[in-house]
Amino acid sequence: MRPATCLPYLAGWSAVAHGSSLTASNNTVSPNCQQACTELSTLFGPALHYPVTDNFTIWDAKQQEVTPACRVEPSTASDVSQILHVLVDTWCHFAVKGGGHSRHAGDSNSIGGVTIDLDRISTVEVLDNGTKARVGGGANTNQVYSALDAHNLSFVGGRVGTVGIGGFTLGGGTSPFSNKYGWALDNVFEYEIVLANGTIATVNQSSSPDLYWALRGGGNNFGIVTAFTVRTFEQGPVSTTRTTYAPNQTEQVLDRVYDLFTDPVLTSDVDMGYDLYYTYTASSGFTLSGTQRYAKPLANPPVFDAINQIPALSRSPSISTLSAQTAGSETAGITRHLFATLTITPSRPLLTTALQIFSEEVLPITSVPGLIPNLVTYALPRNALAAMKARGGNALGIESDEPLFLILISTAWTHAADDHAVETMTHNTVARIREVAEGLGVANRYMYINYASAAQAADVFDGYGEENVRRLQGVQRAVDPRGVYTSTGLWRGFVKLL
Ligand SMILES: Cc1cc2nc3c(=O)[nH]c(=O)nc-3n(C[C@H](O)[C@H](O)[C@H](O)COP(=O)(O)OP(=O)(O)OC[C@H]3O[C@@H](n4cnc5c(N)ncnc54)[C@H](O)[C@@H]3O)c2cc1C
């Protein structure tokens, strides 16, 4: 292996521990990475792409603007291992792409290094009489729903078909099925993972309890997961109804949503899920809407009777499989996106205040072309909190047994010139809601890694609690003593522990 003294070749790059703020002062490719791409080209032939001829697209425009030295598409865990050997030998930095739905440059498309694109590792194999499935680490949500629907099965997947199960599951994974089964990370029995030294390991609770625990929420700090063995369950079509409301219904809707998120009787209907959205568009102004989800094909699930007493502006019901619901492609690489998040203990007054703060912060920037900001709220339900304790528990450090609310500020816009305006709006919205939450005594330290902004990245693991951070860092050092997967090593994007 080439010694670490090759690092000066990376001059011009800066990486910040705990953060994904990797930036390039220019877009040149280091000799190390040129060498890595040459070697990978020999090994992988047509599965190795140089940017000049690559028609690769990735979800967010900021990631699309990144130019890697080259992109390689492994087909197996052995391929991933071989790629890692080349990258460590040449000491070339890299990023790993699952579904590519991160929103910060360098998170999953490498800035001047090698992008390891897992998209060919997407096989879904049903196991153990339909109780489990082995899912390739580069599969996307719709590929898994589709493969399982064919057997009348499903899994704890997300709401959008093109999101990768890799990033989704390693960070958390809130699902339409979370009220019944919990988050995705608590429904993984086994991981096939390529460690920093190229070893392909099988990780489950009995083989490696510490690494298994760390993978349940530890993100991209431990290895490249080439297969997840996940829980599957019998599932047919589900009921999904989108409703929108007039502004004068807001308080009534928030009352009923608060009940759906917290009331012990309503939440004990484990087939129920609800997502609340407050959205600004240039054509409609601010609109409150909700998605009612029910895991059975019922047109009018009784759990929604109370909220459905409120007259809706529009109501779009559908009964269909999740593969049908999540089918279709999105236009990739054109729109800019920013997510940021906070978690609170349920507070009905805070829901009203959060909407108020959000609209006050959005109004001054409504001239931004393509602006579509959303305030999204989901519950972290009791059953999901209980599932977080199963099989040795997960790394998130969430201590509550009672529901929590996740708040996501998710904004789309068009031009780079407006990045600062959107970042400021997002920062102010989160900071002001947090300040009110602290005043009410309902702030929670947890920040969902998959919804955190780059500006929040440095604080994400602090939200897991000191003891968990120490344990995670210990596991990281044990499995990756050279620090290849750390912010000072080679895999530096997204949210780093060290
Ligand atoms: C439109 C949209 C809808 C969403 N819906 C939901 C939702 O319903 N529920 C929810 O919880 N979240 C949701 N999210 C958030 C989503 O979970 C995160 O953005 C997640 O990180 C995306 O994973 P990815 O594989 O697509 O992204 P990527 O950018 O490819 O990956 C994210 C990070 O994980 C790493 N990674 C990916 N795959 C692997 C792997 N196999 N092994 C090791 N590291 C890997 C990458 O290197 C990167 O650092 C949504 C996001 C978007 C943009």
The ligand as an SDF file (V2000), in Angstrom:
LIG
                    3D

 53 58  0  0  0  0  0  0  0  0999 V2000
  -37.6250   12.6510   -2.2320 C   0  0  0  0  0  0  0  0  0  0  0  0
  -37.1600   12.0800   -0.9150 C   0  0  0  0  0  0  0  0  0  0  0  0
  -38.0270   11.3010   -0.1700 C   0  0  0  0  0  0  0  0  0  0  0  0
  -37.6050   10.7710    1.0570 C   0  0  0  0  0  0  0  0  0  0  0  0
  -38.4690   10.0070    1.7900 N   0  0  0  0  0  0  0  0  0  0  0  0
  -38.0660    9.4970    2.9710 C   0  0  0  0  0  0  0  0  0  0  0  0
  -38.9440    8.6980    3.7670 C   0  0  0  0  0  0  0  0  0  0  0  0
  -40.0800    8.4170    3.3990 O   0  0  0  0  0  0  0  0  0  0  0  0
  -38.4790    8.2490    4.9570 N   0  0  0  0  0  0  0  0  0  0  0  0
  -37.2050    8.5220    5.3870 C   0  0  0  0  0  0  0  0  0  0  0  0
  -36.8340    8.0780    6.4660 O   0  0  0  0  0  0  0  0  0  0  0  0
  -36.3540    9.2480    4.6540 N   0  0  0  0  0  0  0  0  0  0  0  0
  -36.7580    9.7510    3.4720 C   0  0  0  0  0  0  0  0  0  0  0  0
  -35.8970   10.5190    2.7470 N   0  0  0  0  0  0  0  0  0  0  0  0
  -34.5420   10.7750    3.2610 C   0  0  0  0  0  0  0  0  0  0  0  0
  -33.6200    9.6350    2.8240 C   0  0  0  0  0  0  0  0  0  0  0  0
  -33.7870    8.5570    3.7330 O   0  0  0  0  0  0  0  0  0  0  0  0
  -32.1440   10.0930    2.8410 C   0  0  0  0  0  0  0  0  0  0  0  0
  -31.9810   11.1700    1.9570 O   0  0  0  0  0  0  0  0  0  0  0  0
  -31.2020    8.9390    2.4930 C   0  0  0  0  0  0  0  0  0  0  0  0
  -29.8970    9.2820    2.8860 O   0  0  0  0  0  0  0  0  0  0  0  0
  -31.2250    8.6350    1.0190 C   0  0  0  0  0  0  0  0  0  0  0  0
  -30.4960    7.4820    0.7590 O   0  0  0  0  0  0  0  0  0  0  0  0
  -29.9230    7.2270   -0.7090 P   0  0  0  0  0  0  0  0  0  0  0  0
  -29.2520    5.9140   -0.6990 O   0  0  0  0  0  0  0  0  0  0  0  0
  -30.9790    7.4920   -1.7150 O   0  0  0  0  0  0  0  0  0  0  0  0
  -28.9010    8.4370   -0.8540 O   0  0  0  0  0  0  0  0  0  0  0  0
  -27.3280    8.4830   -1.0920 P   0  0  0  0  0  0  0  0  0  0  0  0
  -27.0380    9.9180   -1.2830 O   0  0  0  0  0  0  0  0  0  0  0  0
  -26.9080    7.5410   -2.1340 O   0  0  0  0  0  0  0  0  0  0  0  0
  -26.7670    7.9640    0.2860 O   0  0  0  0  0  0  0  0  0  0  0  0
  -26.8270    8.6890    1.5000 C   0  0  0  0  0  0  0  0  0  0  0  0
  -25.5870    8.3290    2.3380 C   0  0  0  0  0  0  0  0  0  0  0  0
  -25.6110    6.9430    2.6250 O   0  0  0  0  0  0  0  0  0  0  0  0
  -24.4660    6.2900    2.0670 C   0  0  0  0  0  0  0  0  0  0  0  0
  -24.8940    5.0180    1.5060 N   0  0  0  0  0  0  0  0  0  0  0  0
  -25.8890    4.7890    0.6250 C   0  0  0  0  0  0  0  0  0  0  0  0
  -26.0010    3.4750    0.3730 N   0  0  0  0  0  0  0  0  0  0  0  0
  -25.0410    2.8670    1.1020 C   0  0  0  0  0  0  0  0  0  0  0  0
  -24.6450    1.5220    1.2760 C   0  0  0  0  0  0  0  0  0  0  0  0
  -25.2640    0.5250    0.6540 N   0  0  0  0  0  0  0  0  0  0  0  0
  -23.6060    1.2550    2.1180 N   0  0  0  0  0  0  0  0  0  0  0  0
  -22.9810    2.2580    2.7800 C   0  0  0  0  0  0  0  0  0  0  0  0
  -23.3110    3.5510    2.6470 N   0  0  0  0  0  0  0  0  0  0  0  0
  -24.3310    3.8480    1.8220 C   0  0  0  0  0  0  0  0  0  0  0  0
  -23.9350    7.2300    1.0050 C   0  0  0  0  0  0  0  0  0  0  0  0
  -22.5500    7.0680    0.8560 O   0  0  0  0  0  0  0  0  0  0  0  0
  -24.2970    8.5880    1.5720 C   0  0  0  0  0  0  0  0  0  0  0  0
  -23.2980    8.9830    2.4610 O   0  0  0  0  0  0  0  0  0  0  0  0
  -36.2870   11.0430    1.5280 C   0  0  0  0  0  0  0  0  0  0  0  0
  -35.4220   11.8210    0.7690 C   0  0  0  0  0  0  0  0  0  0  0  0
  -35.8480   12.3430   -0.4320 C   0  0  0  0  0  0  0  0  0  0  0  0
  -34.9040   13.2030   -1.2070 C   0  0  0  0  0  0  0  0  0  0  0  0
  1  2  1  0
  2  3  1  0
  2 52  2  0
  3  4  2  0
  4  5  1  0
  4 50  1  0
  5  6  2  0
  6  7  1  0
  6 13  1  0
  7  8  2  0
  7  9  1  0
  9 10  1  0
 10 11  2  0
 10 12  1  0
 12 13  2  0
 13 14  1  0
 14 15  1  0
 14 50  1  0
 15 16  1  0
 16 17  1  0
 16 18  1  0
 18 19  1  0
 18 20  1  0
 20 21  1  0
 20 22  1  0
 22 23  1  0
 23 24  1  0
 24 25  2  0
 24 26  1  0
 24 27  1  0
 27 28  1  0
 28 29  2  0
 28 30  1  0
 28 31  1  0
 31 32  1  0
 32 33  1  0
 33 34  1  0
 33 48  1  0
 34 35  1  0
 35 36  1  0
 35 46  1  0
 36 37  1  0
 36 45  1  0
 37 38  2  0
 38 39  1  0
 39 40  1  0
 39 45  2  0
 40 41  1  0
 40 42  2  0
 42 43  1  0
 43 44  2  0
 44 45  1  0
 46 47  1  0
 46 48  1  0
 48 49  1  0
 50 51  2  0
 51 52  1  0
 52 53  1  0
M  END
$$$$
